[in-house]
Amino acid sequence: MPKKIIDANVILRFFFEDDEEKFQRSKEFFRKLEFGEDDALLTEIVFAEVVWVLQKVYSIPRKEISPIFLKLLNYHGLKTVFSKEIFSESLKLYAIHAGDIQDIFLAVLARVKGSKIISFDKADFKKLKADFSEP
């Protein structure tokens, strides 16, 4: 398990280059991750936050978010608790579905793990063809 955990603001500064000093520092950090010279953990909550901020705050279309984040997921030093394939599949579905990234992530995770989602949110999980039931 990496000793470093990435916060959303570091990813966002890297993506947007809107603060030159922070961009340069995050660029160097991600360069090391890209080539496996360092490692850091991307949590599900930060993943969801970055996707939400990209769409809701910066108005980036869903179809553009997926390729931006997919490239980052391929960095050798970027680690996740769940497999990176769950994150990748979630991004691909996010590009074509209207649901929230959190629901999409749960649907993909449930499918991969052979689990059932317990939720009152029938419509979204039905659209995602997820196995779900109410409590």
C-alpha positions as CSV (number, residue, x, y, z in Angstrom):
1,M,0.0,0.0,0.0
2,P,1.4,3.4,-1.0
3,K,2.4,5.8,1.7
4,K,0.9,8.7,-0.3
5,I,-2.8,9.4,-1.0
6,I,-3.7,11.8,-3.8
7,D,-6.2,14.6,-3.1
8,A,-8.6,15.9,-5.8
9,N,-7.0,19.3,-6.0
10,V,-3.6,17.9,-7.1
11,I,-5.3,16.0,-10.0
12,L,-7.4,19.1,-11.0
13,R,-4.3,21.4,-11.0
14,F,-2.6,18.8,-13.2
15,F,-5.5,18.6,-15.6
16,F,-6.2,22.4,-15.8
17,E,-2.7,24.0,-15.6
18,D,-4.6,27.0,-14.1
19,D,-2.0,27.8,-11.4
20,E,1.5,27.6,-13.0
21,E,3.4,26.8,-9.8
22,K,1.0,24.1,-8.6
23,F,0.8,22.7,-12.1
24,Q,4.5,22.3,-12.4
25,R,4.7,20.6,-9.0
26,S,1.8,18.3,-9.8
27,K,3.2,17.6,-13.3
28,E,6.5,16.4,-11.8
29,F,4.6,14.3,-9.2
30,F,2.5,12.6,-12.0
31,R,5.6,12.2,-14.2
32,K,7.1,10.0,-11.4
33,L,3.8,8.1,-11.1
34,E,3.6,7.6,-14.8
35,F,7.0,5.9,-14.9
36,G,6.7,4.1,-11.6
37,E,9.4,6.1,-9.9
38,D,6.9,6.8,-7.1
39,D,3.5,5.5,-6.1
40,A,0.4,7.0,-4.6
41,L,-3.2,5.8,-3.9
42,L,-6.2,7.1,-5.7
43,T,-9.3,6.5,-3.6
44,E,-12.8,6.0,-4.9
45,I,-14.0,9.2,-3.1
46,V,-11.3,11.3,-4.8
47,F,-12.0,9.7,-8.1
48,A,-15.7,10.5,-7.8
49,E,-15.0,14.1,-6.6
50,V,-12.7,14.8,-9.6
51,V,-15.3,13.5,-12.1
52,W,-18.0,15.5,-10.4
53,V,-15.9,18.7,-10.4
54,L,-14.9,18.2,-14.0
55,Q,-18.5,18.0,-15.1
56,K,-20.4,20.3,-12.6
57,V,-17.8,23.0,-12.0
58,Y,-15.8,23.1,-15.2
59,S,-18.7,22.0,-17.5
60,I,-16.6,19.4,-19.2
61,P,-18.8,17.0,-21.2
62,R,-18.9,13.4,-20.0
63,K,-17.4,12.0,-23.2
64,E,-14.3,14.2,-22.7
65,I,-13.8,13.3,-19.0
66,S,-13.3,9.6,-19.7
67,P,-10.2,9.9,-22.0
68,I,-8.6,12.5,-19.7
69,F,-8.9,10.3,-16.6
70,L,-8.2,6.9,-18.4
71,K,-4.7,8.1,-19.4
72,L,-4.0,8.9,-15.7
73,L,-5.2,5.5,-14.6
74,N,-2.6,3.8,-16.7
75,Y,0.3,5.4,-14.8
76,H,2.4,2.7,-13.3
77,G,2.7,4.3,-9.9
78,L,-1.0,5.1,-9.5
79,K,-2.5,2.6,-7.2
80,T,-6.2,1.8,-6.3
81,V,-7.8,-0.4,-3.7
82,F,-10.1,-1.9,-6.3
83,S,-8.8,-2.9,-9.6
84,K,-8.1,-0.2,-12.1
85,E,-10.5,-2.0,-14.5
86,I,-13.4,-1.0,-12.3
87,F,-12.4,2.6,-12.5
88,S,-11.9,2.4,-16.3
89,E,-15.2,0.6,-16.9
90,S,-16.9,3.2,-14.7
91,L,-15.5,6.0,-16.8
92,K,-16.5,4.4,-20.1
93,L,-20.1,3.9,-18.8
94,Y,-20.1,7.5,-17.4
95,A,-19.4,8.8,-20.9
96,I,-22.7,7.2,-22.3
97,H,-25.0,7.1,-19.2
98,A,-26.8,9.9,-17.4
99,G,-26.2,8.5,-14.0
100,D,-23.9,9.8,-11.3
101,I,-20.3,8.4,-11.2
102,Q,-21.0,7.0,-7.7
103,D,-23.9,4.8,-8.9
104,I,-22.0,3.8,-12.0
105,F,-19.0,2.8,-9.9
106,L,-21.3,0.7,-7.6
107,A,-22.9,-1.0,-10.6
108,V,-19.5,-1.9,-12.1
109,L,-18.1,-3.0,-8.7
110,A,-21.2,-5.2,-8.0
111,R,-20.9,-6.8,-11.5
112,V,-17.2,-7.6,-11.0
113,K,-17.6,-8.9,-7.5
114,G,-20.9,-10.8,-8.2
115,S,-22.6,-8.7,-5.6
116,K,-26.0,-7.1,-5.2
117,I,-26.5,-3.4,-4.6
118,I,-28.9,-2.5,-1.8
119,S,-30.7,0.7,-2.7
120,F,-34.0,2.5,-3.0
121,D,-32.7,4.0,-6.3
122,K,-34.3,1.5,-8.7
123,A,-34.3,3.5,-11.9
124,D,-30.6,4.3,-12.1
125,F,-29.5,0.7,-11.3
126,K,-32.0,-0.7,-13.7
127,K,-30.6,1.4,-16.5
128,L,-27.1,0.2,-15.6
129,K,-28.3,-3.4,-15.6
130,A,-27.0,-3.9,-12.1
131,D,-28.2,-6.5,-9.7
132,F,-30.0,-4.6,-6.9
133,S,-32.8,-4.8,-4.4
134,E,-34.3,-2.7,-1.7
135,P,-33.5,-3.4,2.0
